[in-house]
Amino acid sequence: MGCGTGLVGKGLKEFGFSNIIGLDASIGMIEEAKKTKPGVYDDFIEMFLGFPDKYPENLKDRFDIVTASGILAENHLDCSVFDEMILSLKQGGIAVFATRTEYLTKYGYGDYMKKLADEGKWRYVKENTFSRYD
């Protein structure tokens, strides 16, 4: 989710992941991701996130893993993107994402993720805090 320039997709491919789909709201970012090493992405989807009630049926229960590293940023998306992650994942799927620690409170991400866990919609597997994000 939010494939951007394709850096994360390239890393996933290098670690042996396959059938990588890049999703982004910006056709310009998708065009950049297409320039990554050939064969990294199997497909691209241009789509705005943040509307789980309108989430496409063909993306529901489709993925083993969803990743996001830039969409949980200043003035990007609200907590509804977590609902879309859940909608995207197959039973037992894994969501891996990064955000600044301050956004957990500033945008309510932390409380919302706890609510999802309390409701049994997902569970925390692991959380890492880094002093620097690169």
Z-matrix of the N, CA and C atoms (Angstrom, degrees):
N
C 1 1.451
C 2 1.516 1 107.79
N 3 1.329 2 114.85 1 119.52
C 4 1.452 3 119.51 2 -175.47
C 5 1.514 4 110.60 3 77.21
N 6 1.334 5 117.48 4 61.75
C 7 1.472 6 120.41 5 -174.15
C 8 1.521 7 112.56 6 -66.48
N 9 1.328 8 118.17 7 -20.25
C 10 1.463 9 120.29 8 176.63
C 11 1.506 10 112.59 9 52.80
N 12 1.320 11 116.79 10 -131.46
C 13 1.467 12 121.64 11 -176.26
C 14 1.521 13 113.20 12 -79.72
N 15 1.323 14 117.97 13 -6.70
C 16 1.459 15 121.05 14 178.12
C 17 1.514 16 114.88 15 97.58
N 18 1.313 17 117.70 16 3.55
C 19 1.460 18 121.31 17 -177.33
C 20 1.529 19 112.74 18 -59.98
N 21 1.322 20 117.34 19 -44.65
C 22 1.463 21 120.34 20 -179.49
C 23 1.530 22 110.09 21 -67.41
N 24 1.322 23 117.14 22 -41.97
C 25 1.462 24 120.18 23 177.57
C 26 1.512 25 112.17 24 -58.87
N 27 1.312 26 115.75 25 -41.71
C 28 1.469 27 120.38 26 178.09
C 29 1.531 28 109.95 27 -61.43
N 30 1.322 29 116.77 28 -44.68
C 31 1.466 30 120.32 29 178.35
C 32 1.512 31 112.33 30 -62.93
N 33 1.333 32 116.49 31 -40.95
C 34 1.465 33 119.89 32 178.30
C 35 1.521 34 110.83 33 -61.47
N 36 1.319 35 116.43 34 -44.25
C 37 1.467 36 120.94 35 179.91
C 38 1.526 37 110.56 36 -61.38
N 39 1.337 38 116.38 37 -42.57
C 40 1.465 39 120.84 38 179.76
C 41 1.526 40 111.95 39 -63.24
N 42 1.342 41 116.77 40 -26.63
C 43 1.462 42 121.23 41 178.21
C 44 1.528 43 112.15 42 -90.64
N 45 1.331 44 117.10 43 7.04
C 46 1.450 45 120.58 44 173.36
C 47 1.513 46 116.43 45 97.92
N 48 1.316 47 117.65 46 3.40
C 49 1.465 48 119.59 47 177.81
C 50 1.522 49 109.57 48 -73.25
N 51 1.325 50 115.85 49 151.35
C 52 1.463 51 120.68 50 179.65
C 53 1.523 52 109.29 51 -136.26
N 54 1.311 53 115.22 52 172.65
C 55 1.458 54 122.22 53 -178.48
C 56 1.527 55 110.80 54 53.62
N 57 1.321 56 115.06 55 55.34
C 58 1.460 57 122.83 56 -177.24
C 59 1.530 58 109.22 57 -91.46
N 60 1.322 59 115.14 58 124.90
C 61 1.459 60 122.34 59 179.72
C 62 1.527 61 107.63 60 -111.15
N 63 1.316 62 116.81 61 126.11
C 64 1.459 63 121.23 62 177.69
C 65 1.518 64 110.32 63 -96.36
N 66 1.315 65 116.69 64 125.26
C 67 1.462 66 122.22 65 179.53
C 68 1.525 67 108.09 66 -119.75
N 69 1.327 68 117.30 67 131.25
C 70 1.455 69 120.84 68 178.32
C 71 1.526 70 109.21 69 -155.68
N 72 1.326 71 115.81 70 151.95
C 73 1.462 72 121.36 71 177.41
C 74 1.525 73 111.57 72 -78.49
N 75 1.318 74 116.78 73 -19.09
C 76 1.458 75 122.05 74 -175.41
C 77 1.524 76 111.52 75 -104.80
N 78 1.319 77 115.86 76 118.76
C 79 1.472 78 119.43 77 176.09
C 80 1.518 79 110.08 78 -63.12
N 81 1.337 80 117.17 79 -30.26
C 82 1.463 81 120.84 80 177.11
C 83 1.519 82 112.00 81 -63.57
N 84 1.325 83 116.95 82 -40.60
C 85 1.467 84 120.46 83 177.52
C 86 1.519 85 110.51 84 -68.76
N 87 1.316 86 116.27 85 -38.62
C 88 1.465 87 119.25 86 177.22
C 89 1.525 88 110.26 87 -62.03
N 90 1.313 89 116.78 88 -41.41
C 91 1.473 90 120.29 89 178.12
C 92 1.531 91 110.43 90 -62.10
N 93 1.335 92 117.51 91 -37.72
C 94 1.468 93 120.50 92 175.84
C 95 1.525 94 110.57 93 -65.30
N 96 1.318 95 116.74 94 -43.73
C 97 1.471 96 120.48 95 180.00
C 98 1.528 97 110.95 96 -62.80
N 99 1.305 98 116.67 97 -32.93
C 100 1.471 99 119.96 98 178.67
C 101 1.525 100 111.93 99 -64.90
N 102 1.316 101 116.93 100 -20.41
C 103 1.467 102 121.42 101 -179.58
C 104 1.526 103 112.42 102 -82.15
N 105 1.334 104 117.73 103 -7.61
C 106 1.456 105 119.72 104 179.14
C 107 1.517 106 109.30 105 -64.60
N 108 1.295 107 115.78 106 173.85
C 109 1.460 108 121.93 107 179.28
C 110 1.528 109 110.21 108 -44.23
N 111 1.332 110 117.80 109 129.82
C 112 1.475 111 120.21 110 -179.97
C 113 1.521 112 112.48 111 -54.40
N 114 1.316 113 115.42 112 140.88
C 115 1.450 114 120.77 113 177.08
C 116 1.519 115 114.80 114 88.22
N 117 1.328 116 117.69 115 0.79
C 118 1.467 117 119.42 116 179.34
C 119 1.522 118 109.90 117 -70.08
N 120 1.304 119 116.83 118 -52.13
C 121 1.460 120 121.23 119 -176.38
C 122 1.528 121 110.64 120 -101.16
N 123 1.324 122 115.22 121 138.66
C 124 1.453 123 120.91 122 176.57
C 125 1.524 124 111.36 123 -89.77
N 126 1.323 125 116.63 124 -23.93
C 127 1.461 126 120.93 125 -179.19
C 128 1.523 127 108.85 126 -165.80
N 129 1.324 128 115.39 127 163.96
C 130 1.459 129 122.27 128 176.70
C 131 1.515 130 109.04 129 -131.83
N 132 1.331 131 115.35 130 146.95
C 133 1.460 132 121.69 131 178.07
C 134 1.523 133 107.47 132 -131.04
N 135 1.321 134 116.21 133 123.55
C 136 1.462 135 120.95 134 174.42
C 137 1.526 136 107.20 135 -91.65
N 138 1.335 137 115.96 136 117.30
C 139 1.458 138 119.49 137 -175.25
C 140 1.523 139 110.59 138 -162.78
N 141 1.318 140 115.94 139 139.44
C 142 1.453 141 121.36 140 171.83
C 143 1.519 142 108.54 141 -83.06
N 144 1.312 143 115.94 142 136.24
C 145 1.459 144 121.60 143 175.31
C 146 1.522 145 109.01 144 -95.78
N 147 1.321 146 115.88 145 167.60
C 148 1.453 147 120.88 146 177.14
C 149 1.513 148 113.84 147 107.42
N 150 1.333 149 116.77 148 12.13
C 151 1.464 150 121.65 149 -179.35
C 152 1.527 151 110.13 150 -134.11
N 153 1.337 152 117.16 151 68.20
C 154 1.466 153 119.61 152 -174.94
C 155 1.525 154 113.70 153 -59.91
N 156 1.330 155 117.93 154 -27.06
C 157 1.469 156 120.07 155 178.81
C 158 1.526 157 112.05 156 -70.37
N 159 1.334 158 117.05 157 -15.93
C 160 1.469 159 121.78 158 178.98
C 161 1.530 160 111.24 159 -114.65
N 162 1.328 161 116.64 160 16.51
C 163 1.460 162 120.40 161 -175.80
C 164 1.531 163 110.14 162 -64.15
N 165 1.320 164 117.66 163 130.56
C 166 1.473 165 120.85 164 -176.60
C 167 1.532 166 113.68 165 -60.02
N 168 1.298 167 115.92 166 135.15
C 169 1.469 168 121.88 167 -179.90
C 170 1.521 169 112.12 168 -58.27
N 171 1.350 170 117.07 169 -36.00
C 172 1.461 171 119.99 170 -176.51
C 173 1.533 172 113.17 171 -71.59
N 174 1.343 173 117.15 172 -7.39
C 175 1.464 174 120.32 173 176.53
C 176 1.521 175 112.56 174 -104.03
N 177 1.315 176 116.73 175 -9.32
C 178 1.461 177 120.45 176 -179.24
C 179 1.528 178 111.08 177 -75.34
N 180 1.335 179 115.71 178 138.58
C 181 1.475 180 122.19 179 178.50
C 182 1.522 181 112.15 180 53.19
N 183 1.320 182 117.54 181 36.12
C 184 1.463 183 121.36 182 -173.17
C 185 1.529 184 114.24 183 -103.78
N 186 1.324 185 117.49 184 -29.71
C 187 1.458 186 120.23 185 -167.63
C 188 1.522 187 113.39 186 -113.30
N 189 1.332 188 114.93 187 144.59
C 190 1.465 189 121.30 188 173.88
C 191 1.528 190 110.10 189 -77.67
N 192 1.325 191 115.64 190 -34.16
C 193 1.462 192 122.32 191 -177.88
C 194 1.518 193 108.75 192 -140.70
N 195 1.327 194 116.45 193 140.19
C 196 1.462 195 121.02 194 167.24
C 197 1.524 196 107.29 195 -121.71
N 198 1.313 197 115.70 196 142.68
C 199 1.455 198 121.14 197 178.04
C 200 1.519 199 109.68 198 -126.11
N 201 1.299 200 115.01 199 153.36
C 202 1.459 201 121.80 200 175.27
C 203 1.514 202 107.89 201 -154.63
N 204 1.321 203 116.91 202 129.65
C 205 1.457 204 116.78 203 178.57
C 206 1.516 205 113.09 204 -127.98
N 207 1.294 206 119.50 205 -12.24
C 208 1.457 207 119.43 206 -179.35
C 209 1.516 208 114.67 207 -127.12
N 210 1.316 209 117.74 208 -6.39
C 211 1.471 210 119.62 209 -174.86
C 212 1.521 211 113.44 210 -82.04
N 213 1.319 212 116.93 211 -19.31
C 214 1.466 213 120.55 212 178.20
C 215 1.528 214 107.84 213 -95.59
N 216 1.331 215 114.22 214 65.36
C 217 1.457 216 122.03 215 -173.52
C 218 1.527 217 110.28 216 -128.72
N 219 1.305 218 115.25 217 176.06
C 220 1.464 219 122.51 218 -179.25
C 221 1.533 220 111.14 219 -50.36
N 222 1.342 221 115.15 220 119.24
C 223 1.471 222 122.61 221 175.68
C 224 1.526 223 114.14 222 58.87
N 225 1.333 224 117.82 223 32.10
C 226 1.459 225 119.88 224 178.65
C 227 1.527 226 110.97 225 -99.45
N 228 1.314 227 117.41 226 -79.17
C 229 1.463 228 120.95 227 -174.20
C 230 1.519 229 111.42 228 -128.40
N 231 1.322 230 114.59 229 151.63
C 232 1.461 231 118.90 230 176.09
C 233 1.530 232 109.20 231 -92.62
N 234 1.302 233 115.96 232 -170.94
C 235 1.471 234 122.00 233 -174.47
C 236 1.526 235 113.63 234 -63.92
N 237 1.311 236 118.23 235 -17.41
C 238 1.470 237 120.23 236 -178.43
C 239 1.527 238 112.46 237 -60.69
N 240 1.327 239 117.12 238 -21.18
C 241 1.459 240 119.39 239 178.70
C 242 1.533 241 111.28 240 -64.53
N 243 1.327 242 117.25 241 -27.95
C 244 1.464 243 119.41 242 176.60
C 245 1.530 244 110.41 243 -67.09
N 246 1.324 245 116.77 244 -35.90
C 247 1.469 246 120.22 245 175.38
C 248 1.528 247 110.23 246 -63.45
N 249 1.325 248 116.63 247 -37.60
C 250 1.468 249 120.16 248 178.81
C 251 1.527 250 111.24 249 -69.58
N 252 1.317 251 116.42 250 -34.33
C 253 1.466 252 118.82 251 174.50
C 254 1.522 253 109.74 252 -60.58
N 255 1.320 254 116.06 253 -47.28
C 256 1.466 255 120.76 254 179.42
C 257 1.523 256 110.86 255 -61.20
N 258 1.323 257 117.21 256 -43.60
C 259 1.468 258 120.90 257 178.64
C 260 1.526 259 111.10 258 -60.68
N 261 1.319 260 117.27 259 -36.34
C 262 1.466 261 122.26 260 -176.77
C 263 1.511 262 113.67 261 -71.79
N 264 1.328 263 116.09 262 -29.70
C 265 1.461 264 120.64 263 -170.90
C 266 1.525 265 113.70 264 -82.94
N 267 1.331 266 113.69 265 141.67
C 268 1.457 267 120.15 266 168.55
C 269 1.523 268 107.90 267 -68.91
N 270 1.319 269 117.14 268 163.79
C 271 1.460 270 121.79 269 174.84
C 272 1.528 271 108.70 270 -54.14
N 273 1.314 272 117.70 271 127.88
C 274 1.457 273 121.79 272 -179.48
C 275 1.515 274 114.33 273 83.37
N 276 1.335 275 117.11 274 4.07
C 277 1.458 276 121.34 275 -179.37
C 278 1.526 277 112.19 276 -68.49
N 279 1.325 278 114.81 277 167.19
C 280 1.459 279 121.39 278 -174.50
C 281 1.525 280 110.04 279 -123.03
N 282 1.339 281 115.69 280 133.45
C 283 1.466 282 122.01 281 173.10
C 284 1.527 283 107.72 282 -106.47
N 285 1.323 284 115.85 283 126.95
C 286 1.457 285 122.10 284 178.58
C 287 1.518 286 107.01 285 -124.78
N 288 1.332 287 116.13 286 124.27
C 289 1.462 288 118.08 287 -178.21
C 290 1.514 289 110.47 288 -152.48
N 291 1.322 290 114.38 289 164.50
C 292 1.457 291 120.70 290 179.81
C 293 1.522 292 109.49 291 -128.75
N 294 1.319 293 114.79 292 144.86
C 295 1.453 294 121.61 293 173.18
C 296 1.521 295 107.98 294 -154.54
N 297 1.293 296 116.26 295 164.12
C 298 1.465 297 119.75 296 175.25
C 299 1.522 298 109.35 297 -71.84
N 300 1.299 299 115.97 298 142.95
C 301 1.460 300 121.27 299 -179.77
C 302 1.522 301 111.26 300 -55.25
N 303 1.315 302 117.54 301 -39.97
C 304 1.468 303 121.37 302 -178.69
C 305 1.527 304 112.69 303 -61.19
N 306 1.328 305 117.96 304 -27.81
C 307 1.470 306 120.97 305 -178.87
C 308 1.524 307 112.42 306 -74.09
N 309 1.340 308 116.10 307 -19.72
C 310 1.459 309 119.22 308 177.30
C 311 1.522 310 110.62 309 -59.30
N 312 1.313 311 116.22 310 -35.09
C 313 1.471 312 119.74 311 176.98
C 314 1.528 313 111.67 312 -98.16
N 315 1.317 314 117.85 313 -43.08
C 316 1.470 315 121.58 314 -175.87
C 317 1.526 316 112.27 315 -55.95
N 318 1.326 317 117.19 316 -41.60
C 319 1.467 318 121.75 317 -178.63
C 320 1.526 319 112.76 318 -107.63
N 321 1.317 320 117.05 319 3.97
C 322 1.456 321 120.93 320 177.51
C 323 1.514 322 114.63 321 76.03
N 324 1.330 323 117.25 322 13.61
C 325 1.464 324 119.82 323 -178.79
C 326 1.520 325 111.75 324 -58.82
N 327 1.321 326 116.83 325 -44.59
C 328 1.462 327 120.60 326 -177.31
C 329 1.520 328 112.44 327 -60.61
N 330 1.339 329 116.91 328 -49.19
C 331 1.466 330 120.84 329 179.04
C 332 1.523 331 111.60 330 -62.76
N 333 1.328 332 116.41 331 -38.65
C 334 1.461 333 119.44 332 -178.50
C 335 1.533 334 110.95 333 -68.60
N 336 1.313 335 116.09 334 -40.71
C 337 1.462 336 119.36 335 177.77
C 338 1.531 337 110.60 336 -64.10
N 339 1.328 338 117.23 337 -38.75
C 340 1.462 339 120.57 338 176.42
C 341 1.522 340 110.35 339 -63.39
N 342 1.337 341 117.17 340 -40.79
C 343 1.465 342 121.83 341 177.87
C 344 1.533 343 110.21 342 -60.26
N 345 1.320 344 116.94 343 -44.69
C 346 1.469 345 120.40 344 178.21
C 347 1.527 346 111.24 345 -61.53
N 348 1.317 347 116.43 346 -39.18
C 349 1.471 348 120.14 347 178.23
C 350 1.530 349 110.55 348 -68.08
N 351 1.328 350 116.71 349 -43.19
C 352 1.469 351 120.81 350 178.49
C 353 1.523 352 111.90 351 -61.60
N 354 1.339 353 116.56 352 -32.85
C 355 1.466 354 121.75 353 179.07
C 356 1.525 355 112.48 354 -82.54
N 357 1.332 356 117.43 355 -2.68
C 358 1.457 357 121.42 356 179.68
C 359 1.519 358 113.99 357 75.88
N 360 1.316 359 117.22 358 17.19
C 361 1.474 360 120.75 359 -179.61
C 362 1.516 361 112.15 360 -82.03
N 363 1.336 362 115.89 361 -24.54
C 364 1.449 363 121.75 362 172.00
C 365 1.506 364 108.39 363 -160.31
N 366 1.323 365 115.37 364 170.93
C 367 1.454 366 119.11 365 177.67
C 368 1.524 367 108.29 366 -137.14
N 369 1.313 368 114.04 367 150.72
C 370 1.461 369 119.79 368 176.65
C 371 1.516 370 109.18 369 -74.28
N 372 1.293 371 116.60 370 132.65
C 373 1.453 372 121.34 371 174.38
C 374 1.518 373 108.88 372 -103.29
N 375 1.329 374 115.74 373 -46.80
C 376 1.452 375 119.99 374 -177.96
C 377 1.520 376 109.21 375 -160.24
N 378 1.312 377 115.51 376 144.49
C 379 1.456 378 121.60 377 175.43
C 380 1.516 379 108.07 378 -132.05
N 381 1.310 380 116.60 379 129.94
C 382 1.454 381 121.74 380 176.29
C 383 1.517 382 108.93 381 -118.47
N 384 1.312 383 115.72 382 139.38
C 385 1.456 384 120.81 383 174.50
C 386 1.521 385 107.41 384 -115.13
N 387 1.322 386 114.63 385 127.91
C 388 1.460 387 121.40 386 179.42
C 389 1.515 388 108.65 387 -114.12
N 390 1.325 389 116.34 388 143.41
C 391 1.449 390 119.10 389 177.64
C 392 1.532 391 111.65 390 -78.90
N 393 1.319 392 116.56 391 -15.89
C 394 1.461 393 120.96 392 178.99
C 395 1.524 394 108.55 393 -141.42
N 396 1.324 395 116.09 394 138.30
C 397 1.456 396 122.14 395 -178.18
C 398 1.505 397 109.33 396 -112.86
N 399 1.336 398 118.33 397 109.79
C 400 1.459 399 121.23 398 172.78
C 401 1.499 400 112.03 399 -138.58
